[in-house]
């Protein structure tokens, strides 16, 4: 994985983690907007991981 992809992945995961930990502090369901942000971050994380996998496969092939 390239340094830039790794850095992006770390930022996305960090923000998602922060949102989850903030939501856990409240004794109620998280706001819909918070849930949506967490889900959107999960999609972005999956997309970055997919690109990283593609790049790694491309490098292995030559």
PyMOL commands that set and color helices and strands:
alter all, ss='L'
color gray80, all
select helices_A, chain A and resi 3-24+32-61
alter helices_A, ss='H'
color red, helices_A
deselect
rebuild
show_as cartoon
